[in-house]
């Protein structure tokens, strides 16, 4: 499973047409439109809406409802809810339309868009990079990560900075370190976009982060990564290796070098 999280400051309720652009970018990565169903969290009650099939007419209705401020979030899914509840992995796009209530007024990126895609549905690393850069440009993302994980729970932990371990599981030393890092990240959620969390396989750096690292030309010339794409007028998408890693161990050396490069803008 590939997890993509884009942290941004764009109020999608004022730009509901972005839904179509985000869906198109998802289709760029998967080679087809991966979503067949949709549901939402209603702003008035906080309850989930009924699941419905996704069509051109329903997409228009969703955009109208977004513009009216009816939804807290909108989720598009490849699989029906009953299949997702049976732990089947499918593509999902999750638009958080309200800022996190715990964030302060100075938060760089109060909104989040999540995209989850099974590895087998990715056309190629090139399509993946282009799709991430396109989504980032649409949202004017301040920060973002692309995390190739072992499964949905693993990916969810990184995209949301939420340690989700089985309650009856004795954590290894590595898991304890990961838990502490994710809790630290969550406590500093207000700073995402002013700072990065750590080095990931794919990294979106918005205008503030690029500026702190010396500007576009400096980052393009010095970042120890194998791929860089423009992600809007002032942002960049940096991919540590050209190919998706088979496992995290394969990435360790490349991530270490990039983590050292990002140290000036990394959460303390």
ZAZA-334903 format. One line per field, with one value per residue: residue in three letters; residue number from 0; chain; x, y negated, z negated of N, C-alpha, C in turn. Coordinates in pm, whole numbers, plus 50000, padded with zeros to 5 digits. Layout:
BEGIN
res: ALA_...
n: NUM_...
chain: A_...
n_px: X_...
n_py: Y_...
n_pz: Z_...
ca_px: X_...
ca_py: Y_...
ca_pz: Z_...
c_px: X_...
c_py: Y_...
c_pz: Z_...
***
This chain:
BEGIN
res: UNK_UNK_UNK_UNK_UNK_UNK_UNK_UNK_UNK_UNK_UNK_UNK_UNK_UNK_UNK_UNK_UNK_UNK_UNK_UNK_UNK_UNK_UNK_UNK_UNK_UNK_UNK_UNK_UNK_UNK_UNK_UNK_UNK_UNK_UNK_UNK_UNK_UNK_UNK_UNK_UNK_UNK_UNK_UNK_UNK_UNK_UNK_UNK_UNK_UNK_UNK_UNK_UNK_UNK_UNK_UNK_UNK_UNK_UNK_UNK_UNK_UNK_UNK_UNK_UNK_UNK_UNK_UNK_UNK_UNK_UNK_UNK_UNK_UNK_UNK_UNK_UNK_UNK_UNK_UNK_UNK_UNK_UNK_UNK_UNK_UNK_UNK_UNK_UNK_UNK_UNK_UNK_UNK_UNK_UNK_UNK_UNK_UNK_UNK_UNK_UNK_UNK_UNK_UNK_UNK_UNK_UNK_UNK_UNK_UNK_UNK_UNK_UNK_UNK_UNK_UNK_UNK_UNK_UNK_UNK_UNK_UNK_UNK_UNK_UNK_UNK_UNK_UNK_UNK_UNK_UNK_UNK_UNK_UNK_UNK_UNK_UNK_UNK_UNK_UNK_UNK_UNK_UNK_UNK_UNK_UNK_UNK_UNK_UNK_UNK_UNK_UNK_UNK_UNK_UNK_UNK_UNK_UNK_UNK_UNK_UNK_UNK_UNK_UNK_UNK_UNK_UNK_UNK_UNK_UNK_UNK_UNK_UNK_UNK_UNK_UNK_UNK_UNK_UNK_UNK_UNK_UNK_UNK_UNK_UNK_UNK_UNK_UNK_UNK_UNK_UNK_UNK_UNK_UNK_UNK_UNK_UNK_UNK_UNK_UNK_UNK_UNK_UNK_UNK_UNK_UNK_UNK_UNK_UNK_UNK_UNK_UNK_UNK_UNK_UNK_UNK_UNK_UNK_UNK_UNK_UNK_UNK_UNK_UNK_UNK_UNK_UNK_UNK_UNK_UNK_UNK_UNK_UNK_UNK_UNK_UNK_UNK_UNK_UNK_UNK_UNK_UNK_UNK_UNK_UNK_UNK_UNK_UNK_UNK_UNK_UNK_UNK_UNK_UNK_UNK_UNK_UNK_UNK_UNK_UNK_UNK_UNK_UNK_UNK_UNK_UNK_UNK_UNK
n: 0_1_2_3_4_5_6_7_8_9_10_11_12_13_14_15_16_17_18_19_20_21_22_23_24_25_26_27_28_29_30_31_32_33_34_35_36_37_38_39_40_41_42_43_44_45_46_47_48_49_50_51_52_53_54_55_56_57_58_59_60_61_62_63_64_65_66_67_68_69_70_71_72_73_74_75_76_77_78_79_80_81_82_83_84_85_86_87_88_89_90_91_92_93_94_95_96_97_98_99_100_101_102_103_104_105_106_107_108_109_110_111_112_113_114_115_116_117_118_119_120_121_122_123_124_125_126_127_128_129_130_131_132_133_134_135_136_137_138_139_140_141_142_143_144_145_146_147_148_149_150_151_152_153_154_155_156_157_158_159_160_161_162_163_164_165_166_167_168_169_170_171_172_173_174_175_176_177_178_179_180_181_182_183_184_185_186_187_188_189_190_191_192_193_194_195_196_197_198_199_200_201_202_203_204_205_206_207_208_209_210_211_212_213_214_215_216_217_218_219_220_221_222_223_224_225_226_227_228_229_230_231_232_233_234_235_236_237_238_239_240_241_242_243_244_245_246_247_248_249_250_251_252_253_254_255_256_257_258_259_260_261_262_263_264_265_266_267
chain: A_A_A_A_A_A_A_A_A_A_A_A_A_A_A_A_A_A_A_A_A_A_A_A_A_A_A_A_A_A_A_A_A_A_A_A_A_A_A_A_A_A_A_A_A_A_A_A_A_A_A_A_A_A_A_A_A_A_A_A_A_A_A_A_A_A_A_A_A_A_A_A_A_A_A_A_A_A_A_A_A_A_A_A_A_A_A_A_A_A_A_A_A_A_A_A_A_A_A_A_A_A_A_A_A_A_A_A_A_A_A_A_A_A_A_A_A_A_A_A_A_A_A_A_A_A_A_A_A_A_A_A_A_A_A_A_A_A_A_A_A_A_A_A_A_A_A_A_A_A_A_A_A_A_A_A_A_A_A_A_A_A_A_A_A_A_A_A_A_A_A_A_A_A_A_A_A_A_A_A_A_A_A_A_A_A_A_A_A_A_A_A_A_A_A_A_A_A_A_A_A_A_A_A_A_A_A_A_A_A_A_A_A_A_A_A_A_A_A_A_A_A_A_A_A_A_A_A_A_A_A_A_A_A_A_A_A_A_A_A_A_A_A_A_A_A_A_A_A_A_A_A_A_A_A_A_A_A_A_A_A_A_A_A_A_A_A_A
n_px: 50085_50052_50085_49976_50001_49893_49948_49793_49678_49451_49118_48890_48616_48571_48667_48542_48571_48816_48793_48746_48992_49168_49075_49138_49418_49463_49375_49574_49790_49701_49627_49369_49036_49010_48799_48480_48274_48125_48121_48042_48127_47895_47859_47677_47595_47806_47797_47834_47747_47514_47652_47719_47698_47949_47926_47911_47704_47663_47909_47897_47693_47822_48025_47867_47757_47987_48057_47847_47910_47830_47965_48206_48411_48503_48498_48625_48601_48739_48637_48339_48184_48143_48330_48565_48555_48608_48874_48986_49212_49188_49179_49163_49045_49064_48929_48982_48783_48754_48953_49185_49066_49230_49444_49647_49606_49822_49895_50059_49954_49655_49470_49409_49471_49430_49556_49526_49670_49683_49987_49991_49825_49950_50066_50330_50645_50697_50444_50331_50489_50434_50160_50146_50288_50114_49876_49976_50037_49780_49663_49831_50019_50172_50333_50415_50393_50505_50456_50563_50422_50378_50120_49774_49739_50000_50066_49869_49950_50177_50085_49894_50024_49977_50018_49935_49915_49869_49687_49765_50025_50370_50590_50866_51205_51251_50985_50901_51055_50948_50684_50727_50830_50609_50420_50553_50549_50273_50215_50338_50191_50100_50320_50378_50475_50595_50801_50949_50862_51023_51257_51114_51028_50902_50866_50701_50779_50683_50654_50762_50937_51114_51227_51360_51557_51726_51623_51475_51670_51894_51807_51747_52004_52145_52007_52010_51877_51707_51513_51339_51056_50862_50625_50398_50413_50603_50689_50830_50856_51026_51192_51340_51459_51453_51303_51040_51093_51166_51152_51180_51441_51597_51594_51736_52002_51981_51772_51890_52087_51927_51773_51967_52021_51776_51779_51799_51535_51376_51149_51216
n_py: 50119_49778_49474_49143_48821_48496_48185_47883_47542_47470_47384_47603_47589_47346_47388_47607_47740_47854_48117_48269_48233_48358_48619_48673_48663_48882_49083_49059_49175_49437_49520_49539_49442_49494_49498_49592_49561_49341_49149_48936_48727_48566_48221_48106_48302_48473_48733_49024_49025_49207_49471_49440_49495_49375_49132_48928_48745_48764_48674_48404_48330_48378_48184_47954_47978_47962_47696_47572_47615_47843_48074_48228_48389_48575_48891_49101_49422_49730_49979_50134_50059_50285_50462_50326_50331_50592_50603_50580_50440_50139_49864_49529_49199_48926_48637_48389_48145_47956_47758_47892_47885_47848_47703_47406_47055_46990_47206_47369_47546_47630_47808_48139_48379_48713_48992_49326_49599_49924_50101_50259_50127_49904_49745_49680_49568_49321_49225_49212_49015_48791_48765_48709_48466_48313_48311_48178_47928_47840_47804_47626_47726_47723_47903_48250_48611_48924_49254_49574_49857_50157_50239_50135_50041_49987_49783_49594_49516_49358_49155_49020_48972_49132_49362_49691_49967_50317_50381_50587_50640_50671_50415_50382_50255_50092_50036_49896_49664_49568_49518_49314_49116_49065_48969_48739_48600_48559_48397_48168_48083_47835_47716_47839_47801_47558_47691_48016_48363_48600_48772_48905_49155_49024_48671_48370_48040_47730_47374_47233_47419_47476_47225_47194_47381_47264_47190_47245_47302_47371_47598_47771_47809_47929_48120_48452_48657_48872_48792_48500_48297_48023_47878_47699_47336_47255_47481_47814_48158_48418_48717_48986_49220_49345_49573_49765_49881_50217_50284_50123_50143_50139_49874_49740_49622_49416_49265_49181_49002_48804_48728_48605_48385_48252_48170_47898_47809_47982_48119_48069
n_pz: 50000_50082_49924_49935_49817_49808_49681_49637_49708_49839_49869_49951_49972_50085_50329_50481_50720_50719_50644_50877_51006_50825_50838_51105_51092_50927_51099_51288_51157_51117_51366_51440_51343_51008_50825_50704_50525_50279_49976_49697_49416_49227_49170_48989_48807_48763_48838_49049_49392_49603_49795_50142_50497_50718_50967_51266_51228_50951_50865_50932_50757_50514_50522_50517_50262_50107_50158_50029_49770_49633_49559_49343_49420_49714_49861_50110_50254_50371_50313_50180_49863_49698_49796_49739_49462_49424_49435_49686_49914_50081_50317_50192_50142_49936_49830_49609_49499_49307_49088_48851_48527_48309_48386_48397_48484_48638_48787_49054_49237_49222_49331_49472_49728_49803_49982_50069_50223_50354_50414_50643_50815_50907_51191_51272_51130_51238_51320_51067_50937_51101_51057_50779_50772_50927_50772_50549_50654_50726_50475_50361_50178_49859_49740_49762_49777_49913_49860_49886_49767_49562_49540_49490_49221_49138_49320_49255_48998_49052_49231_49080_48845_48619_48372_48406_48262_48183_47884_47717_47773_47734_47768_47989_47966_48187_48262_48037_48063_48300_48221_48030_48199_48371_48189_48104_48349_48381_48163_48248_48463_48547_48661_48900_49229_49178_49072_49132_49078_49085_49301_49593_49844_50059_50081_50029_50055_49960_50023_49796_49678_49888_49920_49673_49703_49879_50124_50454_50664_50514_50370_50583_50680_50471_50313_50191_50367_50605_50779_50879_50894_51013_50798_50818_50819_50632_50500_50445_50541_50402_50454_50305_50416_50755_50806_50654_50326_50224_49960_49635_49542_49767_49827_49634_49633_49826_49719_49481_49568_49687_49470_49312_49473_49454_49193_49091_49113_48976_48736_48392
ca_px: 50000_50121_50010_50012_49935_49927_49904_49780_49601_49346_48982_48829_48476_48570_48715_48494_48615_48939_48762_48768_49136_49230_49038_49216_49556_49460_49366_49707_49876_49649_49601_49223_48969_48999_48694_48346_48176_48158_48046_48091_48091_47809_47903_47577_47580_47928_47769_47866_47634_47499_47741_47650_47783_48005_47897_47930_47600_47688_48026_47848_47619_47920_48089_47770_47745_48111_48047_47748_47962_47754_48048_48334_48508_48449_48584_48596_48656_48734_48560_48223_48217_48148_48457_48670_48548_48665_49018_49034_49278_49148_49214_49076_49080_48999_48946_48942_48738_48760_49085_49194_49024_49335_49552_49642_49582_49944_49928_50092_49879_49548_49387_49482_49414_49497_49530_49581_49666_49760_50104_49962_49747_50034_50114_50477_50694_50687_50305_50310_50552_50360_50031_50169_50323_49993_49790_50040_50021_49639_49632_49937_50055_50285_50417_50350_50478_50464_50510_50532_50415_50352_49976_49700_49765_50135_50059_49786_50029_50266_50014_49820_50109_49902_50069_49826_49971_49777_49695_49827_50152_50488_50660_51011_51276_51224_50846_50895_51110_50849_50573_50769_50841_50476_50359_50619_50497_50135_50219_50387_50114_50089_50441_50396_50475_50710_50900_50915_50862_51145_51273_51033_51064_50856_50853_50657_50827_50619_50735_50837_51045_51212_51296_51450_51668_51811_51555_51457_51793_51982_51756_51766_52146_52213_51930_52060_51764_51721_51412_51277_50954_50794_50495_50342_50505_50710_50711_50900_50838_51157_51181_51475_51507_51362_51216_50980_51174_51100_51129_51242_51584_51659_51596_51796_52115_51934_51693_51980_52150_51828_51736_52072_52000_51657_51791_51768_51391_51310_51098_51313
ca_py: 50000_49649_49369_49006_48722_48359_48092_47762_47432_47434_47415_47667_47546_47231_47436_47746_47800_47928_48259_48329_48234_48460_48748_48690_48695_49021_49167_49053_49270_49574_49553_49540_49386_49607_49482_49634_49531_49224_49117_48812_48697_48448_48117_48074_48407_48551_48871_49062_49036_49337_49497_49433_49513_49253_49111_48788_48664_48758_48589_48267_48309_48370_48053_47855_47991_47908_47550_47529_47639_47950_48187_48213_48461_48657_49005_49180_49556_49830_50093_50109_50054_50419_50522_50258_50379_50727_50582_50579_50313_50074_49723_49437_49057_48869_48492_48329_48013_47864_47761_47957_47791_47829_47623_47264_46968_46977_47333_47351_47637_47681_47908_48256_48472_48843_49085_49458_49680_50049_50098_50326_50038_49795_49772_49674_49464_49194_49181_49178_48885_48686_48747_48641_48326_48247_48287_48077_47798_47803_47765_47540_47798_47668_48016_48376_48731_49046_49361_49711_49936_50301_50259_50013_49991_49930_49656_49502_49461_49252_49041_48947_48960_49195_49497_49787_50100_50404_50354_50699_50665_50612_50340_50394_50128_50012_49990_49793_49542_49519_49465_49186_49019_49028_48885_48608_48535_48518_48284_48051_48074_47694_47672_47906_47700_47476_47793_48150_48462_48677_48798_49014_49189_48910_48556_48245_47923_47609_47252_47198_47516_47455_47099_47216_47464_47187_47152_47350_47339_47436_47733_47850_47838_47995_48224_48586_48739_48915_48730_48377_48244_47901_47903_47565_47227_47237_47605_47923_48296_48484_48862_49027_49312_49346_49691_49797_49979_50344_50276_50004_50164_50098_49727_49683_49532_49297_49185_49119_48886_48699_48679_48511_48264_48184_48143_47759_47781_48098_48102_48103
ca_pz: 50000_50087_49857_49972_49734_49846_49578_49718_49649_49934_49826_50067_49983_50175_50459_50489_50846_50694_50635_51009_51031_50740_50895_51227_51052_50880_51218_51349_51088_51129_51504_51458_51226_50916_50725_50748_50420_50200_49855_49637_49278_49233_49079_48888_48706_48745_48874_49186_49483_49665_49907_50270_50614_50773_51108_51303_51164_50807_50842_50934_50632_50406_50530_50471_50116_50052_50166_49931_49637_49567_49522_49275_49503_49822_49893_50230_50233_50478_50265_50095_49720_49639_49835_49663_49325_49423_49445_49824_49943_50206_50327_50118_50140_49818_49825_49482_49542_49194_49023_48721_48424_48209_48442_48371_48599_48718_48852_49195_49323_49136_49399_49520_49825_49801_50092_50045_50344_50352_50503_50770_50900_50955_51326_51267_51041_51310_51307_50927_50910_51171_50990_50651_50803_50976_50657_50464_50719_50716_50338_50309_50055_49784_49700_49793_49773_49983_49777_49927_49646_49571_49540_49461_49085_49140_49394_49178_48887_49099_49291_48977_48726_48511_48346_48394_48238_48108_47740_47646_47842_47671_47872_48002_47949_48307_48254_47932_48123_48396_48143_47972_48309_48418_48086_48117_48469_48356_48070_48321_48588_48584_48730_49029_49335_49136_49046_49179_48970_49107_49444_49646_49982_50136_49993_50089_49980_50005_50039_49676_49658_49994_49889_49560_49750_49968_50247_50555_50732_50418_50343_50705_50700_50358_50243_50225_50410_50744_50866_50832_50983_50969_50734_50807_50852_50533_50429_50510_50497_50402_50436_50266_50521_50870_50800_50525_50253_50189_49816_49577_49527_49893_49832_49514_49660_49897_49625_49384_49631_49706_49337_49272_49554_49403_49051_49051_49113_48916_48601_48289
c_px: 50089_50031_50064_49933_49985_49864_49906_49692_49487_49210_48905_48682_48463_48615_48671_48535_48745_48914_48790_48917_49208_49197_49118_49362_49565_49455_49499_49798_49832_49621_49454_49163_48945_48879_48556_48237_48220_48071_48107_48057_48015_47850_47808_47574_47708_47910_47806_47737_47622_47600_47660_47750_47828_47978_47923_47828_47623_47810_47985_47774_47714_47986_47995_47758_47871_48104_47950_47794_47892_47842_48171_48445_48433_48549_48533_48668_48645_48638_48439_48263_48230_48278_48573_48672_48600_48816_49071_49093_49233_49187_49114_49133_48998_49032_48893_48910_48738_48899_49076_49165_49129_49449_49535_49623_49703_49984_49952_50000_49765_49461_49475_49402_49498_49460_49600_49562_49744_49876_50072_49884_49827_50088_50266_50516_50683_50545_50275_50366_50475_50226_50045_50200_50200_49898_49846_50023_49877_49607_49726_49986_50178_50385_50342_50447_50417_50535_50469_50537_50383_50203_49907_49731_49901_50134_49980_49864_50114_50189_49943_49902_50037_49956_49953_49888_49869_49797_49770_49963_50265_50572_50809_51074_51248_51082_50829_50947_51011_50731_50608_50779_50704_50403_50420_50562_50356_50130_50263_50315_50104_50205_50461_50380_50577_50830_50854_50924_50989_51158_51187_51079_51023_50825_50809_50703_50763_50711_50819_50957_51154_51294_51398_51572_51754_51748_51555_51589_51888_51936_51776_51912_52204_52136_51977_51945_51782_51616_51357_51177_50901_50659_50428_50451_50624_50745_50781_50854_50972_51140_51320_51536_51407_51261_51160_51066_51095_51069_51206_51393_51660_51677_51688_51910_52071_51854_51783_52045_52050_51782_51839_52056_51882_51668_51759_51618_51311_51265_51202_51267
c_py: 49875_49546_49233_48912_48584_48264_47952_47658_47388_47478_47471_47628_47422_47269_47581_47816_47877_48078_48328_48338_48340_48600_48776_48726_48838_49118_49169_49159_49414_49615_49560_49473_49498_49604_49516_49595_49406_49217_48993_48812_48565_48346_48089_48174_48482_48698_48898_49070_49179_49351_49497_49455_49378_49246_48964_48697_48654_48673_48442_48234_48298_48233_47943_47858_47940_47756_47494_47550_47750_48060_48144_48279_48541_48769_49075_49313_49640_49943_50050_50120_50193_50491_50457_50307_50520_50723_50596_50441_50261_49929_49638_49296_48992_48721_48440_48181_47909_47870_47833_47855_47763_47740_47476_47184_46957_47106_47312_47431_47701_47790_48023_48328_48599_48921_49216_49542_49810_50044_50154_50236_49919_49831_49779_49567_49327_49139_49139_49041_48771_48659_48674_48493_48249_48214_48176_47938_47749_47744_47657_47597_47737_47778_48143_48491_48839_49161_49496_49803_50082_50333_50132_49957_49925_49793_49552_49438_49344_49132_48957_48920_49015_49335_49593_49926_50184_50387_50463_50735_50596_50546_50371_50257_50036_49956_49883_49660_49482_49455_49327_49079_48973_48940_48746_48531_48480_48397_48155_48034_47930_47647_47738_47804_47591_47568_47924_48246_48546_48696_48919_49045_49076_48794_48433_48131_47799_47489_47220_47291_47497_47329_47120_47299_47393_47147_47264_47395_47413_47579_47823_47894_47928_48108_48363_48682_48771_48855_48606_48330_48113_47938_47768_47462_47220_47367_47710_48057_48366_48631_48918_49124_49312_49459_49710_49901_50106_50349_50157_50019_50119_49948_49663_49585_49403_49206_49114_48994_48772_48642_48579_48379_48182_48139_47998_47729_47896_48066_48145_48224
c_pz: 50000_50020_49895_49884_49773_49746_49640_49646_49740_49882_49947_50081_50071_50316_50479_50618_50830_50681_50768_51040_50950_50789_51021_51195_51000_50997_51293_51287_51114_51273_51539_51336_51125_50822_50781_50649_50344_50076_49795_49489_49280_49128_48966_48774_48675_48778_49020_49268_49533_49780_50036_50383_50668_50922_51140_51235_51014_50776_50842_50805_50513_50404_50483_50318_50046_50048_50063_49788_49561_49509_49442_49356_49608_49851_50019_50215_50358_50441_50183_49948_49660_49676_49760_49519_49311_49448_49588_49854_50078_50203_50250_50125_50030_49811_49692_49509_49431_49132_48889_48612_48319_48260_48408_48498_48689_48786_49001_49285_49244_49199_49449_49627_49819_49926_50061_50171_50323_50451_50640_50865_50952_51092_51329_51167_51106_51300_51163_50896_50976_51103_50858_50674_50848_50861_50569_50522_50709_50579_50285_50176_49990_49746_49739_49790_49860_49913_49832_49805_49671_49577_49496_49323_49077_49206_49315_49064_48934_49153_49187_48851_48603_48488_48318_48383_48162_47958_47665_47706_47768_47780_47870_47978_48068_48305_48147_47986_48222_48325_48086_48081_48356_48317_48088_48235_48445_48263_48138_48454_48638_48672_48866_49142_49306_49113_49111_49062_48971_49257_49483_49788_50076_50043_50073_49999_50040_49998_49916_49657_49763_49965_49776_49600_49855_50099_50350_50617_50639_50390_50464_50721_50592_50292_50285_50256_50558_50837_50799_50938_50925_50911_50710_50829_50758_50460_50513_50454_50512_50366_50415_50367_50635_50861_50660_50454_50226_50040_49763_49561_49652_49901_49730_49545_49728_49804_49525_49443_49649_49573_49286_49346_49499_49258_49012_49046_49052_48773_48499_48209
***
